[in-house]
Amino acid sequence: MDHTISLFFLLTLAKDSAQIEDNKIPSLCAGQPGLPGAPGIHGNQGLPGRDGRDGRDGATGMPGEKGDIGHTGPPGPRGEQGSAGTNGSPGEKGAPGECAVAPRSAFSAKRSESRSPPLPDQPIVFDVILINEQGHYDGNTGKFLCEIPGVYYFAVHATVYRMSLQFDIMKNGKSVASFFQFYGNWPKPTSLSGGALVHLEPEDEVWVQVAVGDYTGFYSSVKTDSTFTGFLVYSYWQNSPVFA
């Protein structure tokens, strides 16, 4: 009997102990649930967690299509002028150039032996060429033809015999200078000379001719000559490409 009571007491105590453990209320009887307790105080912030591992690189994508060319933008403002640069070093000395040759023109001719006077108002032909390297004088016509523009000097030496003489240096049909020698019944020949500076352009012509009447006493023989000479004093080389 006592043993049975003891066993019952132990079972009851164990049941109550279990109920006490479930409700956390130290009571032998099951009561009504109590009021909710006040919220607890927030706890301290925990330590930061460790960084996760880096993800794996993805596969490279396909290149996109090329875009359209954009419009040209407006020109930018002009920049300020820079400062002058330093002078460069002198260049090497060039090779010696060729010596320039000045244009040339010269001639001299005389009349072949003739005892008859020349015809008036026509070019006197000095047919014996003494010098005419450039060929500017024509021994068939007695005319000098200008090819190089410039200033020329022309001179005439005439032997005068048995009559008076007047001759002119002509340019394009007009007298440039005129010279006269009166015959005074001298028994021997005398002479008359004259010259003039003449400005010429290409295609100008110069010659000598006697006047009309009894003033045609041009004379030439084996022992005495009558000559016509001309040469270039200086040229206007800027106006002519002709060089001898």
ROSE-4610 file (N, C-alpha, C; in Angstrom, 1 decimal, always signed):
// ROSE-4610
residu = [M/M/M/D/D/D/H/H/H/T/T/T/I/I/I/S/S/S/L/L/L/F/F/F/F/F/F/L/L/L/L/L/L/T/T/T/L/L/L/A/A/A/K/K/K/D/D/D/S/S/S/A/A/A/Q/Q/Q/I/I/I/E/E/E/D/D/D/N/N/N/K/K/K/I/I/I/P/P/P/S/S/S/L/L/L/C/C/C/A/A/A/G/G/G/Q/Q/Q/P/P/P/G/G/G/L/L/L/P/P/P/G/G/G/A/A/A/P/P/P/G/G/G/I/I/I/H/H/H/G/G/G/N/N/N/Q/Q/Q/G/G/G/L/L/L/P/P/P/G/G/G/R/R/R/D/D/D/G/G/G/R/R/R/D/D/D/G/G/G/R/R/R/D/D/D/G/G/G/A/A/A/T/T/T/G/G/G/M/M/M/P/P/P/G/G/G/E/E/E/K/K/K/G/G/G/D/D/D/I/I/I/G/G/G/H/H/H/T/T/T/G/G/G/P/P/P/P/P/P/G/G/G/P/P/P/R/R/R/G/G/G/E/E/E/Q/Q/Q/G/G/G/S/S/S/A/A/A/G/G/G/T/T/T/N/N/N/G/G/G/S/S/S/P/P/P/G/G/G/E/E/E/K/K/K/G/G/G/A/A/A/P/P/P/G/G/G/E/E/E/C/C/C/A/A/A/V/V/V/A/A/A/P/P/P/R/R/R/S/S/S/A/A/A/F/F/F/S/S/S/A/A/A/K/K/K/R/R/R/S/S/S/E/E/E/S/S/S/R/R/R/S/S/S/P/P/P/P/P/P/L/L/L/P/P/P/D/D/D/Q/Q/Q/P/P/P/I/I/I/V/V/V/F/F/F/D/D/D/V/V/V/I/I/I/L/L/L/I/I/I/N/N/N/E/E/E/Q/Q/Q/G/G/G/H/H/H/Y/Y/Y/D/D/D/G/G/G/N/N/N/T/T/T/G/G/G/K/K/K/F/F/F/L/L/L/C/C/C/E/E/E/I/I/I/P/P/P/G/G/G/V/V/V/Y/Y/Y/Y/Y/Y/F/F/F/A/A/A/V/V/V/H/H/H/A/A/A/T/T/T/V/V/V/Y/Y/Y/R/R/R/M/M/M/S/S/S/L/L/L/Q/Q/Q/F/F/F/D/D/D/I/I/I/M/M/M/K/K/K/N/N/N/G/G/G/K/K/K/S/S/S/V/V/V/A/A/A/S/S/S/F/F/F/F/F/F/Q/Q/Q/F/F/F/Y/Y/Y/G/G/G/N/N/N/W/W/W/P/P/P/K/K/K/P/P/P/T/T/T/S/S/S/L/L/L/S/S/S/G/G/G/G/G/G/A/A/A/L/L/L/V/V/V/H/H/H/L/L/L/E/E/E/P/P/P/E/E/E/D/D/D/E/E/E/V/V/V/W/W/W/V/V/V/Q/Q/Q/V/V/V/A/A/A/V/V/V/G/G/G/D/D/D/Y/Y/Y/T/T/T/G/G/G/F/F/F/Y/Y/Y/S/S/S/S/S/S/V/V/V/K/K/K/T/T/T/D/D/D/S/S/S/T/T/T/F/F/F/T/T/T/G/G/G/F/F/F/L/L/L/V/V/V/Y/Y/Y/S/S/S/Y/Y/Y/W/W/W/Q/Q/Q/N/N/N/S/S/S/P/P/P/V/V/V/F/F/F/A/A/A]
num = [1/1/1/2/2/2/3/3/3/4/4/4/5/5/5/6/6/6/7/7/7/8/8/8/9/9/9/10/10/10/11/11/11/12/12/12/13/13/13/14/14/14/15/15/15/16/16/16/17/17/17/18/18/18/19/19/19/20/20/20/21/21/21/22/22/22/23/23/23/24/24/24/25/25/25/26/26/26/27/27/27/28/28/28/29/29/29/30/30/30/31/31/31/32/32/32/33/33/33/34/34/34/35/35/35/36/36/36/37/37/37/38/38/38/39/39/39/40/40/40/41/41/41/42/42/42/43/43/43/44/44/44/45/45/45/46/46/46/47/47/47/48/48/48/49/49/49/50/50/50/51/51/51/52/52/52/53/53/53/54/54/54/55/55/55/56/56/56/57/57/57/58/58/58/59/59/59/60/60/60/61/61/61/62/62/62/63/63/63/64/64/64/65/65/65/66/66/66/67/67/67/68/68/68/69/69/69/70/70/70/71/71/71/72/72/72/73/73/73/74/74/74/75/75/75/76/76/76/77/77/77/78/78/78/79/79/79/80/80/80/81/81/81/82/82/82/83/83/83/84/84/84/85/85/85/86/86/86/87/87/87/88/88/88/89/89/89/90/90/90/91/91/91/92/92/92/93/93/93/94/94/94/95/95/95/96/96/96/97/97/97/98/98/98/99/99/99/100/100/100/101/101/101/102/102/102/103/103/103/104/104/104/105/105/105/106/106/106/107/107/107/108/108/108/109/109/109/110/110/110/111/111/111/112/112/112/113/113/113/114/114/114/115/115/115/116/116/116/117/117/117/118/118/118/119/119/119/120/120/120/121/121/121/122/122/122/123/123/123/124/124/124/125/125/125/126/126/126/127/127/127/128/128/128/129/129/129/130/130/130/131/131/131/132/132/132/133/133/133/134/134/134/135/135/135/136/136/136/137/137/137/138/138/138/139/139/139/140/140/140/141/141/141/142/142/142/143/143/143/144/144/144/145/145/145/146/146/146/147/147/147/148/148/148/149/149/149/150/150/150/151/151/151/152/152/152/153/153/153/154/154/154/155/155/155/156/156/156/157/157/157/158/158/158/159/159/159/160/160/160/161/161/161/162/162/162/163/163/163/164/164/164/165/165/165/166/166/166/167/167/167/168/168/168/169/169/169/170/170/170/171/171/171/172/172/172/173/173/173/174/174/174/175/175/175/176/176/176/177/177/177/178/178/178/179/179/179/180/180/180/181/181/181/182/182/182/183/183/183/184/184/184/185/185/185/186/186/186/187/187/187/188/188/188/189/189/189/190/190/190/191/191/191/192/192/192/193/193/193/194/194/194/195/195/195/196/196/196/197/197/197/198/198/198/199/199/199/200/200/200/201/201/201/202/202/202/203/203/203/204/204/204/205/205/205/206/206/206/207/207/207/208/208/208/209/209/209/210/210/210/211/211/211/212/212/212/213/213/213/214/214/214/215/215/215/216/216/216/217/217/217/218/218/218/219/219/219/220/220/220/221/221/221/222/222/222/223/223/223/224/224/224/225/225/225/226/226/226/227/227/227/228/228/228/229/229/229/230/230/230/231/231/231/232/232/232/233/233/233/234/234/234/235/235/235/236/236/236/237/237/237/238/238/238/239/239/239/240/240/240/241/241/241/242/242/242/243/243/243/244/244/244]
x = [+0.9/+0.0/+0.9/+1.8/+2.7/+3.5/+3.8/+4.6/+3.8/+2.5/+1.6/+1.5/+1.3/+1.2/+2.4/+3.5/+4.8/+5.0/+4.6/+4.7/+3.8/+2.6/+1.6/+2.2/+2.8/+3.3/+4.5/+5.2/+6.4/+5.9/+4.9/+4.4/+3.8/+3.0/+2.4/+3.5/+4.5/+5.6/+6.3/+6.5/+7.2/+6.3/+5.0/+4.1/+4.1/+4.1/+4.1/+5.4/+6.5/+7.8/+7.9/+7.2/+7.2/+6.4/+5.3/+4.4/+5.2/+5.8/+6.6/+7.7/+8.3/+9.4/+8.8/+7.6/+7.0/+6.5/+6.0/+5.4/+6.4/+7.5/+8.5/+7.9/+6.8/+6.1/+6.2/+6.9/+7.0/+5.7/+4.7/+3.4/+3.0/+2.4/+1.9/+0.6/-0.1/-1.3/-1.2/-1.9/-1.9/-2.8/-2.2/-3.0/-3.2/-3.8/-4.0/-2.6/-2.5/-1.2/-1.1/+0.1/+0.4/+0.4/+0.4/+0.6/+1.9/+2.0/+3.3/+4.3/+5.5/+6.5/+6.9/+7.6/+8.1/+9.2/+9.3/+10.3/+11.7/+12.5/+13.9/+14.7/+15.8/+16.7/+17.5/+17.7/+18.4/+19.8/+20.2/+21.6/+22.6/+23.9/+25.0/+25.1/+25.5/+25.7/+26.8/+26.5/+27.5/+28.6/+29.7/+30.9/+30.5/+31.1/+30.8/+31.2/+30.4/+30.7/+31.9/+32.5/+33.6/+33.0/+33.9/+33.5/+33.4/+32.3/+32.2/+33.2/+33.3/+34.3/+33.9/+34.9/+34.6/+34.0/+33.0/+32.4/+33.3/+33.1/+33.9/+33.6/+34.7/+34.5/+33.6/+32.6/+31.8/+32.5/+32.0/+32.6/+32.5/+33.5/+33.5/+32.4/+31.6/+30.5/+31.0/+30.1/+30.4/+30.5/+31.4/+31.5/+30.3/+29.9/+28.7/+29.0/+28.0/+28.1/+28.7/+29.5/+30.1/+29.0/+29.1/+28.1/+28.4/+27.4/+27.6/+28.5/+29.2/+30.2/+29.4/+29.8/+29.2/+29.5/+28.7/+28.9/+30.1/+30.8/+32.0/+31.6/+32.3/+32.0/+32.5/+32.0/+32.4/+33.8/+34.5/+36.0/+36.1/+37.1/+37.4/+37.9/+38.0/+38.5/+40.0/+40.4/+41.8/+42.7/+43.7/+44.6/+45.5/+46.1/+46.9/+48.2/+48.7/+49.9/+51.1/+51.8/+53.0/+54.1/+55.0/+56.2/+57.1/+57.9/+58.8/+59.8/+60.1/+61.1/+62.5/+63.4/+64.8/+65.3/+66.2/+66.8/+67.5/+67.3/+68.0/+69.5/+70.3/+71.7/+71.9/+72.9/+73.1/+73.3/+72.7/+72.9/+74.3/+74.5/+75.8/+76.0/+77.2/+77.5/+77.2/+76.5/+76.2/+77.4/+77.2/+78.3/+78.4/+79.6/+79.7/+78.9/+78.2/+77.3/+78.1/+77.5/+78.2/+78.2/+79.2/+79.4/+78.4/+77.7/+76.7/+77.5/+76.9/+77.5/+76.6/+77.1/+76.4/+76.0/+74.9/+74.5/+75.5/+75.7/+76.7/+76.1/+76.6/+76.2/+77.2/+77.9/+78.9/+79.2/+79.5/+79.9/+80.8/+81.4/+82.2/+82.3/+82.1/+82.2/+82.7/+83.2/+83.7/+83.2/+83.2/+82.8/+84.0/+83.6/+84.6/+85.0/+86.1/+86.6/+85.5/+85.3/+84.3/+84.5/+84.6/+84.8/+83.5/+82.4/+81.1/+80.4/+79.8/+79.1/+77.9/+77.5/+76.3/+75.0/+73.9/+72.7/+72.1/+71.5/+70.9/+69.6/+69.4/+68.1/+68.0/+69.1/+69.1/+70.2/+70.1/+71.1/+72.4/+73.5/+74.8/+75.3/+75.7/+76.1/+77.6/+77.9/+79.3/+79.4/+79.9/+79.8/+81.0/+82.1/+83.2/+83.2/+82.9/+82.7/+84.0/+84.2/+85.4/+85.1/+84.0/+83.6/+82.0/+81.4/+80.0/+79.6/+80.1/+80.0/+78.6/+77.8/+76.4/+75.5/+76.0/+75.2/+74.1/+74.2/+73.1/+73.2/+74.3/+74.5/+74.4/+73.6/+73.5/+74.3/+75.4/+76.3/+75.7/+74.5/+73.9/+73.0/+72.4/+71.4/+72.1/+73.1/+73.7/+73.0/+72.0/+71.2/+71.6/+71.6/+71.8/+70.4/+70.1/+68.8/+69.0/+68.3/+68.4/+67.7/+68.4/+67.8/+67.8/+68.7/+68.8/+68.5/+67.5/+67.1/+68.2/+68.5/+69.5/+70.0/+71.1/+71.7/+72.9/+73.0/+74.0/+74.8/+76.0/+76.8/+77.1/+76.8/+77.1/+78.1/+79.1/+80.1/+80.3/+80.4/+80.7/+81.9/+82.8/+84.0/+83.9/+83.9/+83.8/+85.0/+85.5/+86.5/+85.8/+86.1/+85.5/+86.4/+85.9/+86.8/+86.0/+86.5/+86.0/+84.6/+83.9/+82.6/+82.2/+81.3/+80.8/+80.1/+79.9/+79.3/+78.4/+77.2/+76.4/+75.8/+76.0/+75.4/+74.6/+73.6/+72.8/+72.9/+72.9/+72.7/+71.2/+70.5/+69.1/+68.6/+67.5/+66.8/+65.4/+65.0/+63.7/+63.2/+64.1/+63.7/+63.8/+64.2/+64.3/+65.7/+66.2/+67.6/+67.8/+68.8/+69.2/+70.3/+71.3/+72.3/+72.8/+73.1/+73.5/+74.8/+75.7/+77.1/+77.4/+78.1/+78.3/+79.8/+80.3/+81.7/+81.6/+82.1/+82.0/+83.3/+83.2/+84.4/+84.9/+86.2/+86.9/+88.0/+87.7/+88.7/+90.0/+90.0/+91.3/+91.8/+93.1/+93.6/+93.7/+93.6/+93.6/+92.3/+92.1/+90.9/+91.0/+89.8/+89.7/+88.8/+88.3/+87.5/+86.4/+85.4/+84.3/+83.8/+83.8/+83.4/+82.3/+81.5/+80.4/+79.9/+79.3/+78.7/+77.6/+76.8/+75.7/+75.3/+74.8/+74.2/+72.7/+72.3/+70.9/+70.2/+69.0/+68.3/+67.5/+67.6/+66.9/+66.1/+65.1/+64.2/+64.4/+64.0/+64.1/+63.3/+63.9/+63.3/+63.6/+64.2/+64.6/+65.8/+65.8/+66.9/+67.7/+69.0/+69.9/+70.7/+70.9/+71.7/+72.2/+73.1/+73.7/+73.2/+72.9/+72.5/+73.0/+73.2/+73.7/+72.4/+72.7/+71.6/+71.5/+70.5/+70.3/+71.2/+71.2/+72.0/+73.5/+74.3/+75.7/+76.5/+75.8/+76.4/+76.6/+77.2/+77.3/+78.7/+79.6/+81.1/+81.6/+80.9/+81.5/+82.5/+83.7/+84.8/+85.5/+86.0/+86.8/+87.7/+88.9/+89.9/+90.7/+91.8/+92.7/+93.4/+93.7/+94.5/+93.6/+92.4/+91.5/+90.1/+89.6/+88.4/+87.3/+86.0/+84.9/+84.2/+84.0/+83.5/+82.2/+81.5/+80.3/+80.5/+80.4/+80.6/+79.5/+79.2/+78.1/+78.3/+78.0/+78.1/+77.2/+76.8/+76.0/+76.7/+76.3/+76.9/+76.4/+75.1/+74.5/+73.1/+72.6/+71.3/+70.3/+69.0/+67.9/+67.6/+68.5/+68.4/+67.2/+66.5/+65.2/+64.2/+64.3/+63.3/+63.6/+64.8/+65.2/+65.8/+65.4/+66.1/+67.3/+67.6/+68.7/+70.1/+70.9/+72.3/+73.2/+74.3/+75.2/+76.1]
y = [-1.2/+0.0/+1.2/+1.2/+2.4/+2.5/+1.4/+1.3/+1.9/+1.6/+2.2/+3.6/+4.1/+5.6/+6.3/+5.7/+6.3/+6.4/+5.4/+5.3/+6.4/+6.5/+7.5/+8.9/+9.1/+10.4/+10.8/+9.8/+10.0/+10.4/+9.7/+9.9/+11.3/+11.7/+13.0/+14.1/+13.8/+14.8/+15.0/+13.8/+13.9/+14.6/+14.4/+15.1/+16.6/+16.9/+18.4/+19.0/+18.2/+18.7/+19.0/+18.1/+18.3/+19.5/+19.7/+20.9/+22.2/+22.1/+23.3/+23.6/+22.6/+22.8/+23.4/+23.0/+23.5/+24.9/+25.3/+26.7/+27.6/+27.1/+27.9/+28.7/+28.2/+28.8/+27.8/+28.2/+27.2/+27.1/+26.4/+26.2/+24.7/+24.2/+22.9/+22.8/+23.9/+23.9/+24.7/+24.2/+24.9/+26.1/+27.3/+28.6/+29.1/+30.4/+31.1/+31.7/+31.8/+32.4/+33.8/+34.2/+35.5/+36.6/+37.8/+39.0/+38.9/+39.3/+39.3/+40.2/+39.8/+40.6/+41.8/+42.7/+43.9/+43.5/+44.2/+43.8/+43.9/+43.0/+43.1/+44.1/+44.5/+45.5/+44.9/+45.8/+45.3/+44.9/+43.9/+43.4/+44.2/+44.1/+44.8/+44.3/+45.2/+44.8/+43.7/+42.7/+41.7/+42.1/+41.3/+41.6/+41.4/+42.3/+42.0/+40.7/+40.1/+38.8/+38.9/+37.8/+37.8/+38.0/+38.6/+38.8/+37.4/+37.4/+36.1/+36.0/+34.9/+34.6/+35.4/+35.8/+36.5/+35.4/+35.9/+35.1/+34.8/+33.8/+33.5/+34.5/+34.9/+35.7/+35.1/+35.8/+35.3/+35.2/+34.5/+34.4/+35.7/+36.0/+37.3/+37.3/+38.4/+38.5/+38.7/+38.6/+38.8/+40.4/+40.8/+42.2/+42.8/+44.0/+44.6/+45.1/+45.4/+46.0/+47.4/+47.7/+49.1/+50.1/+51.2/+52.2/+53.1/+53.9/+54.9/+56.0/+56.5/+57.6/+58.8/+59.5/+60.7/+61.9/+62.9/+64.1/+64.9/+65.5/+66.3/+67.5/+67.6/+68.7/+70.0/+71.1/+72.4/+72.7/+73.5/+73.7/+74.5/+74.1/+74.8/+76.2/+76.9/+78.3/+78.3/+79.3/+79.4/+79.7/+78.9/+79.1/+80.3/+80.7/+81.9/+81.6/+82.7/+82.6/+82.3/+81.3/+80.9/+81.9/+81.8/+82.7/+82.3/+83.2/+82.9/+81.9/+81.0/+80.0/+80.6/+79.8/+80.3/+80.1/+80.9/+80.8/+79.5/+78.8/+77.6/+77.9/+76.8/+77.0/+77.2/+77.9/+78.2/+76.9/+76.9/+75.7/+75.6/+74.5/+74.3/+75.2/+75.6/+76.4/+75.7/+76.4/+75.7/+75.7/+74.9/+74.7/+76.0/+76.4/+77.6/+77.6/+78.6/+78.7/+79.1/+78.9/+79.3/+80.8/+81.3/+82.7/+83.2/+84.3/+84.9/+85.5/+85.4/+86.0/+87.1/+88.3/+89.5/+89.3/+89.8/+89.8/+90.6/+90.2/+90.8/+91.1/+92.2/+92.5/+93.6/+93.2/+94.1/+93.7/+94.7/+94.4/+95.6/+95.3/+96.4/+95.9/+96.8/+96.4/+97.6/+97.4/+98.4/+98.2/+99.3/+99.2/+98.7/+97.8/+97.3/+98.5/+98.3/+99.4/+99.8/+101.1/+101.6/+103.1/+103.5/+104.9/+105.6/+104.9/+105.5/+105.8/+106.9/+107.2/+106.3/+106.1/+105.4/+106.1/+105.4/+106.0/+106.7/+107.9/+108.7/+108.0/+108.3/+107.8/+106.3/+105.6/+104.2/+103.7/+102.6/+102.1/+101.9/+102.4/+102.2/+100.8/+100.0/+98.6/+98.6/+98.2/+98.0/+96.4/+96.0/+94.6/+93.7/+94.3/+93.6/+93.5/+92.3/+92.1/+92.1/+92.9/+92.9/+92.0/+92.2/+91.4/+91.5/+90.3/+90.2/+88.8/+88.6/+87.3/+86.9/+87.9/+87.6/+87.6/+88.0/+88.0/+89.1/+90.1/+91.1/+92.1/+92.2/+93.1/+92.2/+92.8/+92.1/+92.8/+92.1/+92.7/+92.8/+92.2/+92.3/+93.6/+93.9/+95.1/+96.3/+96.2/+97.3/+97.7/+96.8/+97.2/+96.3/+97.0/+96.3/+96.1/+94.8/+94.4/+94.1/+94.9/+94.7/+93.5/+92.7/+91.5/+91.7/+92.5/+92.7/+94.1/+94.4/+95.7/+96.4/+97.6/+98.3/+99.6/+100.1/+101.3/+100.9/+101.4/+101.0/+102.3/+102.1/+103.2/+102.8/+103.7/+103.5/+104.6/+104.2/+105.2/+104.9/+106.0/+105.9/+106.8/+106.1/+106.9/+106.8/+108.0/+108.1/+108.8/+108.2/+108.9/+109.8/+111.0/+112.0/+112.4/+112.3/+112.6/+113.2/+114.4/+115.0/+115.6/+115.5/+116.1/+116.2/+117.0/+117.2/+115.9/+115.8/+114.6/+114.9/+114.4/+114.5/+113.1/+112.5/+111.2/+111.2/+110.3/+110.2/+108.8/+108.8/+107.5/+107.4/+106.3/+106.2/+105.1/+105.4/+104.4/+104.3/+103.1/+102.8/+103.9/+104.4/+105.4/+106.8/+107.1/+108.5/+108.7/+110.0/+110.3/+110.5/+109.9/+110.0/+111.1/+111.1/+112.1/+112.3/+113.6/+113.9/+114.6/+114.3/+114.9/+115.4/+116.5/+117.2/+117.5/+117.3/+117.7/+118.4/+119.7/+120.5/+120.2/+120.0/+119.7/+121.1/+121.2/+122.5/+122.3/+121.4/+121.2/+120.8/+120.0/+119.5/+118.4/+118.3/+117.4/+115.9/+115.8/+114.5/+114.2/+112.9/+112.6/+113.2/+113.5/+113.8/+112.9/+113.2/+112.2/+112.9/+112.2/+112.7/+111.6/+111.8/+110.8/+111.3/+110.4/+110.8/+109.5/+109.8/+108.6/+109.1/+108.2/+108.5/+107.3/+107.6/+106.6/+106.5/+105.2/+105.0/+104.0/+104.3/+103.3/+102.4/+101.1/+100.2/+99.1/+98.7/+97.6/+96.5/+95.3/+94.2/+94.6/+94.2/+94.5/+95.9/+96.8/+98.1/+97.9/+98.8/+98.7/+100.0/+99.9/+101.0/+100.9/+102.0/+101.9/+103.3/+103.5/+104.7/+105.0/+106.3/+106.7/+108.1/+108.4/+109.7/+110.6/+111.9/+112.8/+112.9/+113.7/+113.9/+115.0/+115.2/+116.2/+115.9/+116.8/+116.6/+116.2/+115.8/+115.4/+113.9/+113.3/+111.8/+111.3/+112.1/+111.8/+110.7/+109.6/+108.4/+107.8/+107.5/+107.0/+105.9/+104.9/+103.8/+103.2/+102.9/+102.3/+101.4/+100.9/+100.0/+100.6/+101.9/+102.6/+103.3/+103.5/+104.2/+103.6/+103.6/+102.8/+103.7/+103.3/+103.9/+102.7/+103.0/+101.9/+102.3/+101.2/+101.4/+100.4/+100.9/+100.1/+100.3/+99.3/+99.4/+98.4/+98.7/+97.7/+98.1/+97.1/+97.3/+97.9/+99.0/+99.6/+98.9/+98.9/+98.1/+97.7/+96.6/+96.0/+96.2/+96.0/+95.9/+94.4/+93.7/+92.3/+91.7/+92.5/+92.1/+91.9/+92.5/+92.5/+91.5/+90.9/+90.0/+88.7/+87.6/+86.3/+86.0/+86.9/+86.7/+86.9/+85.9/+86.1/+85.5/+86.2/+85.7/+84.6]
z = [+0.0/+0.0/+0.0/+0.9/+0.9/-0.3/-0.8/-2.1/-3.2/-3.3/-4.4/-4.2/-3.0/-2.8/-3.2/-2.9/-3.2/-4.7/-5.4/-6.9/-7.5/-7.0/-7.5/-7.3/-6.1/-5.7/-6.7/-7.0/-7.9/-9.3/-9.8/-11.1/-11.2/-10.1/-10.1/-10.1/-9.3/-9.2/-10.6/-11.3/-12.6/-13.6/-13.5/-14.5/-14.2/-12.9/-12.6/-13.0/-12.8/-13.2/-14.6/-15.4/-16.9/-17.2/-16.6/-16.9/-16.5/-15.3/-14.9/-15.9/-16.5/-17.5/-18.8/-19.2/-20.4/-20.2/-19.1/-19.0/-18.3/-17.8/-17.2/-16.0/-15.5/-14.3/-13.2/-12.1/-11.0/-10.2/-10.8/-10.1/-10.3/-9.3/-9.4/-10.2/-10.4/-11.1/-12.4/-13.5/-14.8/-14.7/-14.8/-14.7/-16.1/-16.2/-17.5/-17.9/-19.3/-19.8/-19.3/-18.9/-18.4/-19.5/-19.2/-20.2/-20.8/-22.1/-22.8/-22.1/-22.0/-21.4/-22.2/-21.6/-22.3/-23.3/-24.5/-25.5/-24.8/-25.2/-24.6/-25.3/-24.7/-25.3/-26.4/-27.5/-28.7/-28.3/-28.8/-28.5/-29.3/-29.0/-29.7/-31.2/-32.1/-33.5/-33.6/-34.4/-34.5/-35.4/-35.5/-36.3/-37.8/-38.7/-40.2/-40.6/-41.5/-42.0/-43.0/-43.3/-44.3/-45.7/-46.6/-48.0/-48.6/-49.5/-50.2/-51.3/-51.9/-53.0/-54.2/-55.0/-56.3/-57.3/-58.0/-59.0/-60.2/-60.9/-62.1/-63.2/-64.0/-65.2/-66.2/-66.7/-67.8/-69.1/-70.0/-71.3/-72.1/-72.9/-73.7/-74.7/-74.8/-75.7/-77.1/-78.1/-79.5/-79.7/-80.6/-80.8/-81.5/-81.2/-81.8/-83.2/-83.9/-85.2/-85.2/-86.2/-86.3/-86.5/-85.7/-85.8/-87.0/-87.4/-88.5/-88.2/-89.2/-89.0/-88.7/-87.7/-87.2/-88.1/-88.0/-88.8/-88.3/-89.3/-89.0/-88.1/-87.1/-86.1/-86.7/-86.2/-86.6/-86.3/-87.1/-86.8/-85.5/-84.8/-83.6/-83.8/-82.7/-82.8/-83.2/-83.9/-84.3/-83.1/-83.1/-82.0/-82.1/-81.0/-81.0/-81.8/-82.4/-83.2/-82.3/-82.7/-81.9/-82.0/-81.2/-81.2/-82.4/-82.9/-84.0/-83.6/-84.5/-84.2/-84.4/-84.0/-84.1/-85.5/-86.0/-87.3/-87.5/-88.6/-88.9/-89.2/-89.2/-89.5/-91.0/-91.4/-92.8/-93.6/-94.8/-95.7/-96.3/-96.9/-97.5/-98.7/-99.0/-100.1/-101.4/-102.3/-103.6/-104.5/-105.5/-106.5/-107.3/-107.8/-108.6/-109.8/-110.1/-111.3/-112.5/-113.7/-114.9/-115.0/-115.6/-115.8/-116.9/-116.5/-117.4/-118.6/-119.8/-121.0/-121.4/-121.5/-121.9/-123.3/-123.8/-125.2/-126.0/-127.2/-128.1/-129.4/-130.0/-131.4/-131.9/-132.9/-133.5/-134.9/-135.7/-137.1/-137.6/-138.7/-139.4/-140.9/-141.8/-143.2/-144.0/-145.2/-146.1/-147.5/-148.3/-149.7/-150.5/-151.4/-152.3/-153.3/-154.0/-154.8/-155.9/-155.9/-156.8/-157.0/-158.3/-158.6/-158.9/-159.0/-159.3/-157.9/-157.8/-156.5/-156.3/-155.0/-154.8/-155.2/-155.3/-155.7/-154.5/-154.7/-153.6/-153.1/-151.8/-151.1/-151.1/-151.2/-151.1/-150.1/-149.4/-148.5/-149.3/-148.8/-149.3/-148.9/-149.9/-149.6/-149.3/-148.0/-147.6/-147.7/-148.8/-149.1/-148.6/-148.2/-147.7/-146.2/-145.7/-144.2/-143.5/-142.5/-141.7/-140.4/-139.8/-138.7/-138.6/-138.4/-138.3/-137.6/-136.5/-135.8/-135.5/-135.2/-134.8/-136.1/-137.2/-138.4/-138.4/-137.6/-137.6/-138.7/-139.4/-140.6/-141.9/-142.8/-144.1/-145.2/-145.6/-146.6/-148.0/-148.2/-149.5/-149.6/-148.5/-148.5/-147.9/-147.1/-146.4/-145.1/-144.7/-143.5/-142.3/-141.1/-139.8/-139.3/-138.9/-138.3/-136.8/-136.0/-134.5/-134.0/-133.2/-132.6/-131.0/-130.5/-129.1/-128.7/-128.0/-127.6/-126.8/-127.1/-126.3/-127.0/-126.6/-127.2/-128.0/-129.2/-130.2/-130.6/-131.0/-131.6/-133.0/-133.9/-135.3/-135.8/-136.6/-137.1/-138.6/-139.3/-140.7/-141.1/-141.8/-142.3/-143.8/-144.5/-145.9/-146.5/-147.6/-148.4/-149.4/-149.4/-150.3/-151.4/-152.7/-153.8/-155.0/-155.4/-156.6/-156.6/-155.4/-155.3/-153.8/-153.5/-152.1/-151.7/-150.4/-149.8/-148.7/-148.6/-147.5/-147.3/-146.1/-145.9/-144.5/-144.4/-143.2/-142.6/-141.3/-140.6/-140.4/-141.0/-141.0/-140.1/-139.5/-138.7/-139.1/-139.7/-140.1/-141.1/-142.0/-143.0/-142.6/-141.3/-140.8/-140.5/-140.8/-140.5/-139.0/-138.5/-137.1/-137.0/-137.9/-137.9/-139.3/-139.7/-141.0/-141.0/-142.0/-142.0/-143.5/-143.5/-144.8/-145.0/-146.2/-146.5/-147.9/-147.9/-149.2/-149.9/-151.2/-152.1/-152.5/-152.3/-152.6/-153.7/-154.7/-155.8/-155.3/-154.2/-153.8/-154.7/-154.9/-155.9/-155.3/-154.0/-153.4/-152.6/-152.4/-151.6/-150.2/-149.6/-148.2/-147.6/-146.3/-145.6/-144.8/-144.5/-143.7/-142.8/-141.5/-140.5/-139.6/-139.2/-138.2/-137.5/-136.4/-135.6/-134.7/-134.2/-133.3/-132.5/-131.2/-130.4/-130.8/-130.9/-131.3/-130.4/-130.0/-129.2/-130.2/-130.1/-131.0/-130.2/-130.9/-130.5/-131.5/-131.2/-132.2/-133.5/-134.6/-135.9/-136.4/-135.6/-136.2/-137.1/-138.1/-139.2/-139.2/-139.4/-139.5/-140.8/-141.5/-142.7/-143.0/-144.0/-144.5/-145.9/-146.1/-147.5/-147.8/-149.1/-149.4/-149.8/-149.8/-150.2/-151.7/-152.1/-153.6/-154.1/-155.4/-156.0/-156.2/-156.0/-156.2/-155.0/-153.9/-152.7/-152.5/-153.4/-153.4/-153.6/-153.1/-153.3/-152.5/-152.2/-151.6/-152.5/-152.0/-152.8/-152.1/-152.8/-152.3/-153.3/-152.9/-153.9/-153.1/-153.8/-153.2/-152.0/-152.1/-151.1/-150.1/-150.3/-149.3/-149.2/-148.0/-147.8/-147.2/-147.4/-146.7/-145.9/-144.6/-143.7/-143.0/-142.6/-141.7/-140.6/-139.4/-138.2/-137.1/-136.4/-135.4/-134.3/-133.1/-132.0/-130.8/-130.0/-128.9/-127.7/-127.2/-126.0/-124.8/-124.6/-123.5/-123.9/-123.4/-123.8/-122.7/-123.1/-122.2/-122.1/-121.3/-121.3/-120.7/-119.9/-119.3/-120.3/-121.5/-122.5/-123.6/-123.5/-124.6/-124.1/-124.7/-124.3/-125.2/-126.1/-127.1/-126.4/-126.5/-126.0/-127.1/-127.3/-128.3/-127.8]
